[in-house]
């Protein structure tokens, strides 16, 4: 069994089967399933009709070329009319097939993107995935470019394979019947089996397909590596673009240029390998294609020169052979695209599997019991947060917080304050004890890094709720309370506000969001200490005067005006206590 598992072809096949099962399950659960099935059924009917008309076109070869041989002008003109009718029907079928192809591609991408977005933005998955090592880097590449590329390749290859299969089924019988009496002689040996031309076509295509697989298989690994290197380059370019101001201030252009060139060096290296692999594969595919021009004539030549067929019959046999060959050579012609499809499937399916696996992250570790209740307060009982450095606990072990309490939970540097913040949300479930708090619609969490979505300022202020839930007058009052008077005239202006606003303004906007939405509780990851002193005083005053019944938990450092906090508690780190570090999680 060990030898079998080590076989790359067997591993490739088993991995592909597992990926296809997973993606098929996602397709079957998709809202786009019925529409895709209808488009696929339409494609099958169109391709069947095309195959039938191509059989008619192949049969037309005999009377047409025989008329040419006899120099029979009336018959020649009649056959030109027949050709016009057949070609007209084929044109209509071709246009219909292109439309169905493009629609199937579009709907398939819609279904895949909806599925990937749903998996990625399931509660807590995006956060955990970002801390899960290489699989969580550059998710935008897999969700956008890879998803589009996979649907394009799947549609084109799937329709091509279906068409090749139906044409093969249609023409192999024709070619078998036309092979009656044909033979090939080498010295005294005569090769004349039933279906002579069929066996020639199968042998020829089988040899070419096997050679293509042997020569082109490295392209799968190279394509996977290529997409990973391209994603790294795009990530670095975005990072430099967003940090252009700071880079210029430091005079770091030369350092960044060197770093970008080093990243591009990885792209270039793998592209050089792909060029070599494609060149070697082209020797096979192009050589096969050129030889196919004369191959049917060569194998039919003995029978033709023996007088067993007319020139028209020869051309009819050549046409049928070429149709069978075009079906059988589908694998040869499309091997680069198949390798690309396999590599893209590996990235997309692997990413989807990793997202689902985030729900099982740390199954063997102890869990904090997070309870959402209808009660007004927050209770922390025996909480121990398992961090990479040990166990973080609240001094005293148990604490009850009532509405209107404004509590500072402080701790020294490196004592895991952010992990406690995440534990109260439910993003970091590893540890022990119980947290009982209100439901998410009654509590807001303010992280140390403010988030401002693109769009209008009105949407950013109301986030994550719809902007039409709040009156403009209330929004203006919230902005004025935190000192953002200069933004009150910009509520309807769409911008990339995360770039337009300063860091202080973004933090103030996050607290304006609290004043607007008026939750029962707000839990803060030290964000109050990250705003300017005057802005902090305004925010604290607004909390005390406008929302006196709102509870406040600030996990961070003191610095508030006297009388703001009603209680102060302390965190401590036990380096010898239970610890936990997800794969890829930093220290």
N, C-alpha and C positions, 0 to 999 in steps of 0.2 A: 504493500500500500504506500510506503514511503516513496518508492520510485514513481508511482502513478501521480502522487501529489506534486512531485517535482517537475512533472512534464508541463512545460509552459503552455502548450496547446490545450491540455486538459484544464489547467488553471484558468486560462483565458475563457474557455467554453463555460466552465462552472460559474465564473464571475459574471459573465454576460447573462447566463440564465437567471441568476439571482437578481441582477439589475433589471432585466426585462420583466420579471415577475413583479417587482416593486413598482416599476413605472406603469405596468398594465393595471395594477391595483389602483394606482392614483388616477389613471384614465377612467376606469370603471366608476370611480366615485365622483368624477368631475361633472359639473353642471353642463359641460359642452359635449358630453358623451353622445347623446342622441343626434345632435347636429353633425358630429363627425361621422357617425355610422351612416347617416343619410348621404353625406358627401362621398363616403367610401363606396356605398352601393351605386351611386351615380357614376363614379369612376369605373367600377367594374363593368357596368352596362356599356359605357362609352368605349372602353378598351375592347370588350367583346365585339362590339359593332366594328371597331377599327380592324380587329384581327380578321373578321369575316370579309371586309372590303379589301384587305390586303391579299387574302386568298383569291378573291376575284381579280385583283390586279395582277397577281402572279400567273393566273390562268390566261389572262389577256396576252401575256408574252408570246404564247405559242402562235395564235393566229396573226398577231402583228408581225413577228419576225418571219413567219412563213410567207406572209404577203410581200414583205420586202424581198425575200429570196426569189419569189416567183415574178417580182416586178409587177404585181397586180394592183394597179392604182385604185380601182373602185373599192376593193377589199381593204386597202390601206386607209382610205378616207373613212370607211365605216368604222375601222378600229380606232382611228383618231377620235371619232365621236364617242365611242365606248369609253376611251381613256378620259375624255373630258368629263363624262358623267361620273365615273369612278373617282377621279381626282376632286371633283366638286364635293362629293359626299365626304371624302376623306378630309378635305379642308374644313368643312363644318365640324366634323368630329374632332379634328385637331384643336380648333378654337375652343370647343366645349371642354375638351380635356385640360387645356391650359387654364381656363376659368376655374374649373373644379379643383385643379392642382393648387392654384393660388389661394382659393378660399379654404381648402383643407389646411394649407400651411398656416394661414392666418388664425383659423379657429383652434388648431392644435397649439399654436403658441399662446393664444389667449388662455386655454385650459391649463397649460403647463405653468405659465406665469401666475395665474390665480392660485394654483396648488402650492408653488414655491413661496409666494408671498404669505399664504395662509400658514404654512409650516414655519417660516422664518419668524413671523410676527405673532406666533402663539405666545401666550404669557411666559415671559422670562427666557425664552429660547434664544432670542437675538443676543441678549446680554451674556448668557452662558457660552454661546457659540463663539463670541468675540474673545473669550478667555480660554478657548479649548485648543489652542495651538494652531498649526499651519492650516487646518481645514477651515478655521474661522477667519482667515485673512482674506481680504478682497472679496467679500460676498457679492459686491456689486457686479463683478466680472461674471460670476456664476449665475446670478439672477437675471442679468440683462443680456450680455453678449453670448454667453454659453447657451442660455435658454433659447435665444433666437437661432443660433447656429445649429443647435440640436434639432429644433423643429424643422428648419429648412432642409437639413440633410435627411431627416427621417422621412419627410414628405417626398422629396425627390427620389431617394433610394427605394422607399417603399412602393411608390407608383411605378418606378422603373422595373423593380423586381416583379411586380404584379403583371406589368405589360409583357416583360420577357417571358414569364411563365405561361401566360395565355397564348402568346404567339408561338411558343415552343409546342404547346399542346395542339395548336391548330395546324402548324406546318409539318410537324414530325410525321403525321399520318400521310400528308401529301407527299413528302419526300420519300417515305417508305414505299408508297405505291409507284412513284416514278422510278424507283431503283430497280424495278423488275427487269431481270436480264442483264444488269450491268456487272462488270467484272474488272479486275486489275490483274495483269499478268507480269510476273517477274521470272524470266527464264521459262522453266517448265511448270512453275507454281502458278496456279490461277486462284485468285481470291474473289469469290462470287457468292457471299452469303445473302439470305433474304434481308432486305433493307440495307443494301450495301452502302449507300450514301449516308444513311443515318449513323451507321457504325463509324464511318470515316469522320463525320462531324463530331460525334461524341468523343472519339479518341483525340482528335485535334484540339478540341476545347478543353478536355480534361488535362492534357499535358500542359497547355498554356496556363490554366487556372492553378495547377499545382506549383508551377514555376513562379507565377506571380505571388502566391502566398509565401513561398520560401524566400524570395528576394525582397518583398515589400513589407513583411511583418514588422521589422524594426520601426516603421513609420508610426505605429500605434504609440509606442513608448515616446518617440520623439515629439509627436503632436501633443501628448499630455504635458511634457516638459515645456514645449513651446508656449502653450497657453498659460502655464504658471509663470514663466519668465515675462511674458507680455503683461500679465496682471501686475507683477511687481513693478515693472517700468511705469505703467499708468498710475499706480499708487504713489510712486516717488514723484512723478510729474505733478500730480494734484497737491502733494505735500509742499513742494517747492512753490507752486502757484499760490497756495493759501498763505505761505509764510514769506512771501516776497518782500514785504516791508521789513520784517525782522532780519532777513538775510542781508538786505541792503544796508541796514543799520550796523550790522556786525562786519560788513565787508566780506561776507562769506560766499560770494559768487563762485570763486575759484574752487572752494571746497565742495560746493554743491554740484558744480559742473563735473568735477572728478567723480563724485558719487554717482551721478546720473550716467556718466560714461561707463563706469564699472557695471552698473545695472544693465545698460544696453549691451555691454560685452557679453553678458550671459545670454541675452536674446540672440545676438549675432552668432555666438558659438553653436547654439542649437539649430539656428537656421542654416548654418554651413553644413551641419550633419544631415538636415532634411534635404538640402540641395543634392548631396551625394546619394542619399537613399532614393530620391525621386529620379535621379539620372540613371541609377542602376535599374530601377523599375521600368523606366521608359524604354530601355533596350528590349525588355520583354514585351511590353504592351504595343509599342510602335512596330517592332518586328513582326509580331503576331498580326497586327492590322494590315501591314503591307503584304504579307504573304497570303492573307485571306483573299486578296484580289484574284490570285491565280489558283489558289488551292482547289476550288470546286472544278475548275476546268481541267486541272492536272489529274484528279482522281476520276473524272468522267471521260477523259481523252481516249482511253482504249476502246470504250464502247462506241464513242462517236466516230472514230476512224475505222472501226469495224463495220460501220454502216447500220448500226442498230437504232439510230435516232436521227431526226432531222435537226437542222440548225435551230429552228424554233423550239423543239423539244429540249435541246441542249440549254438554251437560254432560260427555259422554264425550270429546268432542274437546277441551274446555277442560281436562279432567283429564289427557289425554295431552300437550297442549301444556305444561301446568304441569310435568309430569314431565320433559319434554325441556328446558324452561327451567331447572328446578332443577339439571339436569346441566350445561347450558351456562353457567349463571351461577356455577358453582363458583369460577371465577377471580375474578369480581367480588366475591362474598361473602367470599372468603378472602384478598383481596389484602393487608390489614393483617397477617394471620398469615403469608402468603408472604414479605412484606418482612421480618418478624421472623425467620422461618426462614432467609432468605438472610443476614441480618446475623449470626445465631448460627452458621450454617455457616461463614461467613467467619472468625469468631473461633476456632472449634474446629479447623477444618481448617488455618487459618494457624498456630495454635499447634502442631498435630501436625507440620506440615511443618517448622516451626522447630526442633522437638526432633530430628527426623531430621537436619536440616542441621547440628546441633551436631557430628556425627561428621566433617563435612567442614570444620570451622572451622580456618582457618589452613593450608589444604592446601599453599599455596605457600611457607610458612615452613619453616625448618630444624627438624628434630625430634631430641629427645633419645632415644637408644636405651635403653629400659628393659627389662632382662632379669631375669626371675624364675628363680632357680636353686635347686637342691637343696643347694647348699653352705651352710656355716654362717655365712659372713662377708658383709660388704658391701664393694663396690669402686666407687669413683668415679674415672672416667678421662676427663680432658680435658673436664670438665663446664663448659658455658657456658649459663647460663639467660638467654634473651632476655626482658627486661622492658620495660615502657613507657619506662624511663629509660636503657636501654642493656643491656650484657651483664654478668651476675654470674658470677664464677668463684671457685673455691676456690684459695687461694694454694698454689702447688706443682703444681696441675693434677691430680695423681693421689693417691689415698689408699686404703689398705686398712684395714679395721676387722675385728678378730677378735672372737669371742664373749667376753663379759666386759669388753670395752673400754667405758669411759664417756667419751664425747668431747663437748667443747664446741666448736661451730662458731659463732663470733661475728662480728659485723659492726656497723658504725656505723648510726645512724638513717637510714632511707631507702635502705639498701643491699640490699633485696629478700630478707630472711631468710625471710619467709613464702612467697615464690615458690620458693625453694630447697626448702623443706618440701613444697610442693605438687608440685614436680618429682620428689622422691623417691617420692611416692605415685603419680604418673602423672597428676595432675589438670592439671598445667601442662607439656605436652610440648614446648613450643617452645624451641629452642636447639640445642646441639650436645653431642657427647660421649656417654658411656655410663655408665649406672648399673646395677650388678648387685647384686641383693638377694634375700633369701628371699621365698617366696610369701606372699600376704596372710594365710594362716592361721597364719603363724609370726611375724608382725610386727604391732605395733600403732602407730597414729599418734595422738598427743594434740595436738589443735589448741589455739590460744590462746583460742578461745571454746568452753567446754565444752558438750556436748550431753547433755541428760537427757531421755529419752522419757517420755511420760505412761504411767501404769500403776502397778504396784507397785514399791517400791524394789528388790525382788529382781530384777525384770525390767530395771530401769535399771542395776543393778550388773553383770548378766550380758550386757548389750547388746554386740554384736548377736546373741549366741548365746542359745539357749533357757535359761530360768532353771533348768530341772530338770537341767541339766548339772552343777550345782554343789551341794554340800551347804550347808545353812544355817550349819554350824559354820565352814566355810571363808569364807563371806561375812562372818560376824561378825568373824572374825580379820582379814580385809582391812580392814574398816571401822575396827576398833580400831587397826590399824597406822598409819592416816593421821589418827587423832584424831577420828573420827566415832563415838565411843562412844554418843553420845546417839541415834543412828539405829539401833542394833542391835535395838531392840524394834519397829521399824517396817517390817521387811522385807516383810511381807505386806499393808501398807496401800496402797491405790491413791490416788494424789494427782497433781496437776499439779506434780511435783517441781521443774520449772524455775522455778516461782514460789515454792514453799515454801522452797527452799534459798537460802542466801546465795551470792554469787559465790565466796567462798572455799570453802564447802562443796561447791559444784559442781565446782570444780577438784580438791578432795581426793577426791571421788567418782570422778573420771576416773582418778586414780592408784590408788585402791582397785580399780578395774576391772582395771588392769594387774597388781596383786598377786594378784588372784583368777585371772585367765586365764593368767598366767605365760607370756608369749610369749618367743621367742628374742631378739627385739629390740624396743625401743621408741624411736620417733622423736618428738621433742617440739618443738612450735613455741613455745618460750620460756614454756610454761605453768608451769614451776617458779618463775619469777620473779613469777608472778601470785598465788601462795598466800602466806599469812602466814608470817613467818620461822620460827616454831616448827613449823608444819605442814610447811614445806619440810625442816627438819632431820629430822623423823620419816620423811618420804617417802624422803629420801636414805639414811637409816640402814636402812630396810626394804629398799631396792633392794640395798644392799651386803650385808646379812646374810641376807635371805630369798631373793634371786635373784642370787647372785654370778656365775652364768654368763650372765646376761642382758646383752646389749649395749645401751648407751644412747647415742643421738645427740640432744643438746639444741642446737637452732639458736636461739641467743638471746644473753643476757648472762650474765656470770659472777655469782656470788653464792652459790656452793655452799660447804659446809664444806670445810676443807682435807682433801685426800686423796680427795675424791669423784671428780673427773675424773682419768683416766689420761693424756689427751691434750687439747691445745687447738689448733684450727685457725682460720683467719681467712678471711672472704669479702672480696672487693673488687669495686667497680663500675667498669666501663669505659663511660663515657658515650658514647664513640664506637663502641662495639661494636654487634653486631646487636641490634635491638630488636623487640618485638612487642606490639601492643595489640589484643585482640579488640574487636569492635564493642560499645560500651557499657561497656567496662572502664574503671574509674577509674584515676587516676594512682598 
